[in-house]
């Protein structure tokens, strides 16, 4: 009976396709409209960042960041990094600070923190949060070009979902340049979901579109592996599931300390 049923379904589908008088080109219209919308959203807008004009969709991601400020995801990040951050001394570059403004007042940061972010639409809120925390005025710089930071002038770097948005090799080269010898690099970053084949495949498939329509964060990188491959020494590493992440494809994180 099951075989007969499958045969009947196949026959009906074949008949429907044969009787379908809809022009073939009409099936392309919805796909073309979606592609046009994506192209418009990803096109350069009026806001200018350190890497040039930012995509129009950045206005949407800025609103999402404003909505999520101080929320569950930041609370989870605070719980994970607080012990390591409290031990930091001296000047600390906080990369991606605009997405984690409530963390600037943590012990180990505050007056020692130099917030850095390349997203111009988030800089006003970051400036307010930096002043409230007693941190330095934020720098609107790309992590892959920290041109105004002197060589070996930084005692520690804390990267908060920042390395996922830039050319990793260029960024790591800049971090080596500005860090003093033996100083730590702390990374709290989205990561490829190594524990789930299904999620990992979906991350790899959707990453190009996600990167184009958000603030550039890639979903298909294993940052911890890249750091070790680039010669950074691992002090500690933990792979995490962030329950407060914006969506489940972005819930796999790593927190590691390297030098």
C-alpha positions in Angstrom: 0.0 0.0 0.0 2.8 2.4 0.8 4.5 1.8 -2.5 1.2 2.3 -4.3 0.6 5.5 -2.4 4.1 6.8 -3.3 3.4 6.0 -6.9 0.1 7.8 -6.9 1.8 10.9 -5.4 4.5 10.8 -8.0 2.0 10.5 -10.8 -0.1 13.4 -9.5 3.0 15.7 -9.2 4.0 14.8 -12.7 0.5 15.6 -14.0 0.4 18.9 -12.2 3.8 19.9 -13.7 2.6 18.8 -17.1 -0.6 20.9 -16.8 1.1 23.9 -15.3 0.8 26.7 -17.8 2.7 29.2 -15.6 5.6 30.6 -17.7 9.0 29.4 -16.5 10.3 32.9 -16.1 7.6 33.8 -13.6 9.2 31.4 -11.0 12.3 33.5 -11.1 10.5 36.7 -10.0 10.3 36.0 -6.3 14.0 35.0 -6.3 14.9 38.1 -8.2 13.0 40.4 -5.8 14.7 38.8 -2.8 18.1 39.3 -4.4 17.3 42.9 -5.1 16.3 43.6 -1.5 19.5 41.9 -0.3 21.5 44.0 -2.7 19.9 47.2 -1.6 20.4 46.4 2.1 24.0 45.4 1.6 24.8 48.5 -0.5 26.8 51.4 1.0 24.9 53.8 3.1 25.6 57.4 4.2 27.5 56.4 7.4 31.3 56.2 7.1 33.4 53.9 9.2 37.2 53.3 9.3 36.8 50.9 6.4 34.6 53.3 4.3 30.8 53.5 3.9 29.0 50.9 5.9 26.0 48.9 4.5 22.5 50.2 4.9 21.6 47.2 6.9 24.0 48.4 9.6 21.2 50.7 10.8 19.1 47.6 11.6 21.9 45.9 13.4 22.6 49.1 15.4 19.0 49.0 16.6 19.3 45.4 17.5 22.5 46.1 19.5 20.7 49.0 21.3 17.8 46.6 22.1 20.1 43.9 23.4 22.4 46.2 25.5 22.7 45.0 29.1 20.6 41.9 28.3 21.0 38.2 28.8 23.9 37.8 26.4 26.0 40.4 28.1 25.2 38.9 31.5 26.4 35.5 30.3 29.6 37.1 28.9 30.2 38.9 32.2 29.9 35.6 34.1 32.3 33.8 31.8 35.1 36.4 31.5 34.9 38.1 34.9 37.6 36.0 36.7 40.1 36.4 33.9 39.4 40.1 33.3 39.7 41.0 37.0 43.4 39.9 36.9 44.3 42.3 34.1 46.6 45.2 34.9 47.5 48.3 32.8 46.1 49.4 29.5 43.5 47.1 28.0 42.1 47.4 24.5 38.5 46.3 24.5 37.6 45.3 20.9 34.0 45.2 19.9 33.1 47.2 23.0 30.0 48.7 21.4 28.1 45.4 21.6 29.1 44.9 25.3 28.9 48.4 26.8 27.8 47.2 30.3 31.1 45.2 30.7 33.3 48.3 30.6 32.7 48.9 34.3 33.9 45.4 35.3 36.9 45.1 37.7 40.0 45.0 35.5 38.5 47.3 32.9 36.9 50.7 33.9 39.7 53.3 34.0 42.2 50.8 32.3 39.9 50.2 29.3 40.4 51.7 25.9 37.2 50.8 23.9 37.6 50.1 20.2 34.9 49.6 17.6 34.7 50.1 13.8 30.8 50.6 13.6 30.1 54.3 13.4 26.4 54.0 14.2 27.2 52.5 17.6 29.9 55.1 18.6 27.6 57.6 20.3 26.2 55.0 22.7 29.7 53.6 23.3 31.0 57.1 24.1 28.3 57.6 26.7 29.0 54.1 28.3 32.7 54.7 28.2 32.4 58.0 30.1 30.0 56.4 32.7 32.5 53.6 33.3 35.5 55.9 33.6 37.1 54.4 30.5 39.1 56.2 27.9 37.3 57.8 25.0 36.5 55.1 22.4 38.5 54.7 19.2 36.6 54.2 15.9 39.1 51.8 14.4 39.1 48.5 12.6 40.8 45.7 14.4 42.8 45.0 11.3 44.2 48.6 11.3 44.9 49.9 14.8 46.9 52.8 13.2 46.7 55.2 16.2 47.8 52.6 18.7 51.6 52.6 19.2 53.8 49.5 19.0 54.0 47.4 22.2 51.9 50.0 24.1 49.1 47.7 25.3 49.1 45.4 28.4 46.2 43.2 27.4 43.5 42.9 24.7 40.0 41.7 25.2 38.1 40.8 22.0 34.3 40.7 22.3 32.8 39.4 19.1 35.2 41.6 17.1 37.6 39.2 15.4 34.7 37.5 13.6 34.1 40.7 11.6 37.5 41.3 10.2 40.3 39.7 8.2 41.7 37.5 10.9 45.3 37.2 9.8 45.6 41.0 9.4 43.9 41.6 12.8 46.2 39.1 14.6 49.2 40.8 13.0 48.1 44.2 14.4 47.4 42.7 17.9 51.0 41.3 17.9 52.3 44.7 17.0 50.4 46.6 19.8 50.7 44.1 22.6 53.7 44.1 24.9 55.7 40.9 24.9 54.1 38.2 27.0 50.8 40.1 27.4 47.5 38.2 27.1 44.9 38.2 24.4 41.5 37.3 25.7 38.9 36.3 23.1 35.1 35.9 23.6 34.0 35.2 20.1 31.4 33.3 18.1 32.7 30.0 16.8 32.0 27.2 14.4 29.8 24.6 16.3 32.3 21.8 16.5 29.9 19.7 18.6 27.0 19.6 16.2 27.4 18.5 12.5 24.0 19.8 11.6 24.5 23.3 13.1 28.0 23.4 11.7 26.8 22.7 8.2 24.0 25.4 8.5 26.6 27.9 9.8 28.8 27.3 6.8 25.9 27.5 4.3 24.4 30.7 5.8 27.6 32.5 6.8 28.1 34.5 3.5 24.5 35.9 3.6 24.7 36.5 7.4 27.9 38.4 7.0 26.5 40.5 4.2 23.3 41.5 6.0 24.6 42.1 9.5 27.7 43.9 10.8 30.0 41.4 9.1 30.4 38.6 11.7 31.2 35.3 10.1 29.7 32.1 11.5 32.0 29.6 9.8 35.4 30.3 11.6 37.1 28.3 14.3 38.9 31.2 15.8 40.7 29.2 18.5 42.1 26.9 15.9 43.3 29.8 13.8 45.0 31.4 16.8 46.9 28.2 17.6 47.8 27.7 13.9 49.1 31.3 13.8 51.5 30.6 16.7 49.6 32.0 19.7 50.2 30.0 22.9 47.0 28.9 24.5 46.8 29.4 28.3 43.1 28.3 28.6 40.2 27.6 26.3 36.5 26.8 26.9 33.8 26.2 24.3 30.4 27.5 25.3 26.7 27.6 24.4 25.3 31.1 24.9 21.6 30.8 25.8 21.1 34.5 25.4 22.5 34.7 21.9 20.4 36.5 19.3 19.7 33.2 17.5 20.8 29.6 17.7 23.3 29.7 14.8 25.2 32.3 16.9 25.1 30.4 20.2 28.4 28.6 19.9 31.2 30.7 21.5 34.8 30.3 22.7 36.5 32.0 25.5 40.2 31.6 25.6 43.3 33.3 26.9 46.4 33.4 24.5 49.7 35.0 24.4 
